[in-house]
Structures are given as structure tokens and as C-alpha cells.
Amino acid sequence: MACILLVSIQILLLILACCVWGPVLAEVSSSESACVAEECTAFMQVNVKVKATSLISRASEESDEPYPVGRTILATNASAAAAWMVKYYENAKLLPDLPGCAIGERVGVEHELGIGGTQILIFVTASDAIGADSTGQVIDGTHTAEIEAFGNWSPLNYTSWFDNHDGFQQTTFNYSAAVDDGELVGTTFHYLDNGEEFRSNLVHFIPNTMHAIEQVVHEGQAENLGEYLYLNDCMLSSSIIGNADRFQEFQKLGASSRTWWKASFAVVDPVAAYSFAERVLGAEPGVAQYPWPPVEGCTAETVARFPESGFELHFVSSPAYEKPENSIQEFTEMVLSVRNLAAGVFDAYMYNSLIMAVKNLDPYIERLRAQTLDFLLLNVGTGEYALFMTIPGSYSIVQLRSKSVSLASPMDKDSCLQEFPIDWA
């Protein structure tokens, strides 16, 4: 039996700062967007103790491989999103009330994954921090694309917004109750390159968010798994064999059947995203499910895999399942046009972040500088630091958490991000 590292770590989730998000957001003057220091402090001082197991790993104390511990998720209604998770996931429970902040709401959910593993989800509604109406429009647009995908038997029987998801081997999601209640839940079917049909995953969005969850459908599982989503996206039959081998390896490691095994991102440049995962995060190539180089009309994907834990990052581009007026490309350009990590700006969509824990942030800062990539380093209190970085070729954020850093000066937790840039010295 592989040795499983159980690490108790304080997750200090969410750092509030005010910002302006591009032309679609309402005009916010500098005086309106500047947050009050006490409010910023309150938003950062959230102590959530987590059993930060490397969820599918043999990680040892000597390892400094990043491992996933949770997420922050932007929501139009944080309370409703959290309540939905608790209602339909039997292994999810609400965390005690988090300290309040005058310019936002946060609600936490502990998602128990088995063998001591826990995923912490913090849903954030930044109602007064930025143009809330515009943020709502983006999330509503995602929901509209979801509705159209479930009700459409044309080639657009899917939406690229589903590519932003966490993947699990199995969960305690009560899909029958969700379907009976009229929730949008579906099963993806892929027409493989060898002509066969492959039933792969159960998928759904968390309502009031842009974030989805995907669960592997296992052989013999019930057929009534919601709507069917048929994808003629050129999935490789050879990748199915590779995935089967990978899951057998997980079982040999003693991994839980509810393992959180991947984080997937909708990107515009899978190559740039993978390069970041390899050169900055230290990942290796994983098993891609689609042809490479990209083929016109097909989904394209790169996969990065952490060698010790087996946890994967999938960078997916599926333009065949986008609409011109609601494309990943357009949205990414809009977010990046105002993102400025080097100046200490914390934009609204940084609340959609994957959180991974490491022993020391210094190696990652060195690599970011070597790749000339911007980052935002924050002191989140009690000796813990958060390193925010944008995945190149996307708008998505990864933040690394650690209690050790010496190669950069973190912003003080009492500082408003727009007022004080990072000390790069």
C-alpha cells in the first residue's frame, strides 16, 4: 500500500481587491474601485483547515510537487451555488460562516473525497467590488449556452464552456434526484475515430457559476443519466485505452473511487498552456484524447500530468462548440485586456482559480521570471502566501499556497491591490 501523505494546511481563501474589468463592465471611478484596507483584510483573513491530501498520490515529505486542495469560484449567488452542491452531493457540507466583507459574499463547501482527501470550494459573489451586472451577464451567457446544448440535436449539442471543469472518477452526486428536480445534467457520448461510440462522462454546471463538474461513467452504471450530449469531436480510441491504464494505476495506489483526478480549462492556445505547466509547475506530458497537431473541425487538447500524484491539467480548445457571439477567444481577450498582475490588480475573474499547495514558492518564482511571466504574490496572514499566475493562452488562474518564500516581497494583507504594486526586488 502506497504511503499517503496527510497534511494539515490552513487554506486562507480569497483575497479581496477592487478592479475594473474591460469595456463590458460599468465605469468605475478610481475612488469607487479602491477598496478600504479593513475590508480587504477581512476578506483575506479566512482560516479554513483542510486535510490537504495529495488526492491521488504517493507524495512524500520530500516532494515539492504541487497538489490540489481546492478552488475559489465566482458566482452570481454564492449562497445558492453552495446550497446546490450540498443538496446533490452527499459528501459535501457547508463550512461555518466565513467572516463578512462589505463588498462581497463568500460561502464555503467542504467536498469530502475519501482516504482523508478534501476539496474546499469557496464561492464568491463580489457584488459591489466590480461591475456586478456585467459579471452576471457573463455567467448568464454560460447558462444560456448550457441550455442550448441540452436542447439541441445539431452539431452544437455541447458547449465549450463545459471545458472549464473538475474531473472525478466517481462522486456521491445524486444525479437521479437532480434529474427528477429538472436540473440540467447530461452524459457525453463521443463518436471515436474508429467509428465506435463511447459513453464517457456525466457533466453538469454548478448553477450561478461558470464552473462545471465531470464524473467518469463506469461500465454497468445506470443508463438514466440525464440528457445525452453527442460529440463528433474526433476523440481518439487509443486515448481510451490509455485512460483505462491510468485508472488501473490509481487503483493500485489505493486511491479512492471518488478521486479528483484532473482540472480542465477552456483555452485558446493549448501549446502555451502546456508549456507553462511543464516549465513553471514541473508537470510532464499526459495522455491527450484528441489528434495533434490540431485538425480542422476537431477538438484540440494538451495534457500535463504531475508524475508523483497523477493529477492532470487538461487544456482544451473546442471552437466547433462555440458561438461567435459567446466565444472563449473573445472572452479571453476581454479579460486579458485589463489583467495586470504585475501592478497588483486583482480582477473579478481571478476568483475562478485552482488552488495548489507547495512547500516553497521560490522555485516557481524563479521559473516565472525565467519565462518572463507576470505574477501576483500576496501575504494572506498567519505566515501563508499566495502566488497568483495566469495560464498563458487563457484567462484562467492558478494560485500556489505556501508558508515559505524569499525571492519576492509579498504585498501586505492590509494593502489594497490597486495602490501598491509587487516589490520585484
Secondary structure as the mmCIF struct_conf table of DSSP 4:
data_model
#
loop_
_struct_conf.conf_type_id
_struct_conf.id
_struct_conf.beg_label_comp_id
_struct_conf.beg_label_asym_id
_struct_conf.beg_label_seq_id
_struct_conf.end_label_comp_id
_struct_conf.end_label_asym_id
_struct_conf.end_label_seq_id
HELX_LH_PP_P HELX_LH_PP_P1 ALA A 2 LEU A 5
STRN STRN1 SER A 8 ILE A 11
TURN_TY1_P TURN_TY1_P1 GLY A 22 VAL A 24
BEND BEND1 LEU A 25 LEU A 25
HELX_LH_PP_P HELX_LH_PP_P2 ALA A 26 GLU A 27
HELX_RH_AL_P HELX_RH_AL_P1 SER A 30 SER A 33
BEND BEND2 ALA A 34 ALA A 34
HELX_LH_PP_P HELX_LH_PP_P3 CYS A 35 VAL A 36
HELX_RH_AL_P HELX_RH_AL_P2 ALA A 37 MET A 44
STRN STRN2 VAL A 48 LYS A 51
TURN_TY1_P TURN_TY1_P2 LEU A 55 ILE A 56
TURN_TY1_P TURN_TY1_P3 GLU A 61 GLU A 62
STRN STRN3 TYR A 67 LEU A 74
STRN STRN4 ALA A 75 ALA A 75
BEND BEND3 THR A 76 ASN A 77
HELX_RH_AL_P HELX_RH_AL_P3 ALA A 78 TYR A 88
STRN STRN5 TYR A 89 TYR A 89
TURN_TY1_P TURN_TY1_P4 GLU A 90 ASN A 91
STRN STRN6 ALA A 92 LEU A 94
HELX_LH_PP_P HELX_LH_PP_P4 LEU A 95 LEU A 95
BEND BEND4 PRO A 96 PRO A 96
HELX_LH_PP_P HELX_LH_PP_P5 ASP A 97 GLY A 100
STRN STRN7 CYS A 101 CYS A 101
TURN_TY1_P TURN_TY1_P5 ALA A 102 ILE A 103
STRN STRN8 GLY A 104 GLY A 104
STRN STRN9 GLU A 105 GLY A 114
TURN_TY1_P TURN_TY1_P6 ILE A 115 GLY A 116
STRN STRN10 GLY A 117 THR A 125
TURN_TY1_P TURN_TY1_P7 SER A 127 ALA A 129
BEND BEND5 ILE A 130 ILE A 130
HELX_RH_AL_P HELX_RH_AL_P4 ALA A 132 PHE A 150
TURN_TY1_P TURN_TY1_P8 GLY A 151 GLY A 151
BEND BEND6 SER A 154 SER A 154
TURN_TY1_P TURN_TY1_P9 PRO A 155 LEU A 156
BEND BEND7 ASN A 157 TYR A 158
HELX_RH_3T_P HELX_RH_3T_P1 SER A 160 ASP A 163
BEND BEND8 ASN A 164 ASN A 164
STRN STRN11 HIS A 165 PHE A 168
BEND BEND9 GLN A 169 GLN A 169
STRN STRN12 PHE A 173 PHE A 173
HELX_RH_AL_P HELX_RH_AL_P5 TYR A 175 ASP A 180
TURN_TY1_P TURN_TY1_P10 ASP A 181 GLY A 182
STRN STRN13 GLY A 186 TYR A 191
TURN_TY1_P TURN_TY1_P11 ASP A 193 ASN A 194
BEND BEND10 GLY A 195 GLY A 195
STRN STRN14 GLU A 197 PHE A 205
HELX_LH_PP_P HELX_LH_PP_P6 ILE A 206 ILE A 206
TURN_TY1_P TURN_TY1_P12 PRO A 207 ASN A 208
STRN STRN15 THR A 209 THR A 209
BEND BEND11 MET A 210 MET A 210
STRN STRN16 ALA A 212 VAL A 216
HELX_LH_PP_P HELX_LH_PP_P7 VAL A 217 HIS A 218
TURN_TY1_P TURN_TY1_P13 GLU A 219 GLY A 220
BEND BEND12 GLU A 223 GLU A 223
BEND BEND13 GLY A 226 GLY A 226
STRN STRN17 GLU A 227 LEU A 231
BEND BEND14 ASP A 233 ASP A 233
HELX_RH_AL_P HELX_RH_AL_P6 SER A 237 LYS A 252
TURN_TY1_P TURN_TY1_P14 LEU A 253 GLY A 254
TURN_TY1_P TURN_TY1_P15 SER A 257 ARG A 258
STRN STRN18 TRP A 260 ALA A 266
BEND BEND15 VAL A 268 VAL A 268
HELX_RH_AL_P HELX_RH_AL_P7 PRO A 270 ARG A 279
TURN_TY1_P TURN_TY1_P16 VAL A 280 LEU A 281
STRN STRN19 GLU A 284 PRO A 285
BEND BEND16 GLN A 289 TYR A 290
BEND BEND17 TRP A 292 PRO A 293
TURN_TY1_P TURN_TY1_P17 GLU A 296 GLY A 297
BEND BEND18 CYS A 298 CYS A 298
STRN STRN20 ALA A 300 ARG A 305
TURN_TY1_P TURN_TY1_P18 PRO A 307 SER A 309
STRN STRN21 GLU A 312 SER A 317
HELX_RH_3T_P HELX_RH_3T_P2 PRO A 319 TYR A 321
HELX_RH_3T_P HELX_RH_3T_P3 PRO A 324 ASN A 326
HELX_RH_AL_P HELX_RH_AL_P8 ILE A 328 LEU A 336
TURN_TY1_P TURN_TY1_P19 SER A 337 VAL A 338
HELX_RH_3T_P HELX_RH_3T_P4 LEU A 341 ALA A 343
TURN_TY1_P TURN_TY1_P20 GLY A 344 GLY A 344
HELX_RH_3T_P HELX_RH_3T_P5 ALA A 348 TYR A 351
BEND BEND19 ASN A 352 ASN A 352
STRN STRN22 SER A 353 ALA A 357
BEND BEND20 LYS A 359 LYS A 359
BEND BEND21 LEU A 361 LEU A 361
HELX_RH_AL_P HELX_RH_AL_P9 ASP A 362 ALA A 370
TURN_TY1_P TURN_TY1_P21 GLN A 371 THR A 372
STRN STRN23 LEU A 376 GLY A 381
TURN_TY1_P TURN_TY1_P22 THR A 382 GLY A 383
STRN STRN24 GLU A 384 THR A 390
HELX_LH_PP_P HELX_LH_PP_P8 ILE A 391 ILE A 391
TURN_TY1_P TURN_TY1_P23 PRO A 392 GLY A 393
BEND BEND22 SER A 394 TYR A 395
STRN STRN25 ILE A 397 SER A 402
BEND BEND23 LYS A 403 LYS A 403
BEND BEND24 LEU A 407 ALA A 408
STRN STRN26 SER A 409 SER A 409
HELX_LH_PP_P HELX_LH_PP_P9 PRO A 410 PRO A 410
STRN STRN27 MET A 411 MET A 411
HELX_LH_PP_P HELX_LH_PP_P10 ASP A 412 ASP A 412
TURN_TY1_P TURN_TY1_P24 LYS A 413 ASP A 414
BEND BEND25 SER A 415 SER A 415
TURN_TY1_P TURN_TY1_P25 LEU A 417 GLU A 419
STRN STRN28 ASP A 423 ASP A 423
#
